[in-house]
């Protein structure tokens, strides 16, 4: 006889609510650091230091996650980033 074990998977509230989407910002050769930083502060509600760090990561790594959340929350933010001339997508 074998014993049957039930494995319970722990699921975060964010996963249950569908908040596991993210906006990825990509590097380009067009926008200045100042423009990227100002846009992240305005659109994504970043603090200045957070926006600067994201801009540096995008510059040196090619991309950076700048915001996570639900699709409902991220779609208008991503659209605003695109309207500002930045290269971004939701994944």
N, C-alpha and C positions, 0 to 999 in steps of 0.2 A: 504494500500500500504506500502510495506517495502522498505527501501533504501538499495542500494547495496554498500557495502564498498569494495574497492580493497586494499588488503594488499600487500605491496611491501616488499620483503625480501631483506635485505642488505647482499650481498655476497662479501667476501673479494677477492682481486685479487689473493691471494695465493690459495684459494679454487678453483677459476676458472682455475688456471694454474696447479692444481693437486699437490700442494706442501704440502699436509697435511699428508704425510707419515712420519714415524719416526723410527729411529734405537733405539731399546731398548737393553741396556747392562745388563746382568744378573750376579749375584754374583757366584763365584766358590771358591773352596778351594785350587786352584792350583796357580793362578797368584799373584804376589806381587803387592803392591800398586804402587811401582815405575814402574813396567812393564805396568800396566794399564794406569797410568798417561802419561808415555812416548808414549804409543801407541795412546792415545786420542789426544795428541799434534800433533803427526806425521800424523795420518790418518784423523782425524776430524778437524784439524786446530784449536784446542782449545788453549786458553791461559793457562798458567801453573795453575793459580788459578781455572779456570773453570774445568780443567781436574782433579785437586785434589778434588774439591767439588763433581764432578760426581763419582769419585772413592769412596768417603766416603758414598755418597747416596747408591751406589750399595752395599757396604759392610753392611750398617745398615738397608736398606730397602729391599734389595734383587734384586732391578732393578732400572734403571734410563734411561730416554730418553736422549741420547747423541747427537742426530742430527735430524733435521727435514728438509724436502725438497721433491723434486720429486724423483720418483723411479729411473730415469736415473742417478741422482746425488748420491743416497744412495746405490744402489746395489754394485758399486765398493768399497765404504767405508766399507760396512758391510762385504764384502768378505775379505777385508784387515784385519778387526778386527778378523774375524774367522781364517784367515791364521796366525795371531799373537797368536792364542791360546785362544782368549777371546770367551765368549759365548754371541752372539748377534743375533737379528733377526729384520726384518723390519715389522712394523705393519701399 
